[in-house]
Amino acid sequence: MMSDEKPARRANQRGTARLAAVQALYQMDVGEAPLEDTLAQFISFRLGQEIEGEQYLPADSDFFSTILKGVVAHQLEIDPLIDTSLVKGWPVTRIDTTLRAILRAAAFELGHRPDVPTKVIITEYVDIARAFYESDEPRMVNGVLDTIARSLRPDDFSD
């Protein structure tokens, strides 16, 4: 079944790129690091590298760059979209920085990557949320992304 290995690897590299994008967005938000510096740091020193004894998986660096650049370029449309999908009184700027990074990256993909299936995007980002949180946050991410997806990709839902 060698033919099955390539798509799985590509998906794995995209999943790793998504996780790295969330980490980079977090770093940019907390440390106010510029986009180009963050891109260069992650591509040169993190993706597929060993850092402090921890091996980072190879990632699709083009996909990583697309997500990061896309979130920055479209943040003025992404944040209001997230705001309207959150509980009233909890704007995107009030939620945890990691959750904000997850939702921004996923919202960018839902709005600007029609080549990626909706279910894949939601599942991948809920899995990323599970990597960081053990409580209700993954369910919240799922609910917010489902609302955003229904608004941006109504044809993907037949209810």
ABEGO torsion letter per residue (X at the ends): XAAAAAAAAAAAAAAAAAAAAAAAAAAAAAAGBBAAAAAAAAAAAABGBBBGGBBBBBBBAAAAAAAAAAAAAAAAAAAAAAAAABBBGBBAAABBAAAAAAAAAAAAAAAABAABBAAAAAAAAAAAAAAABABAAAAAAAAAAAAAAAAABAAABBX
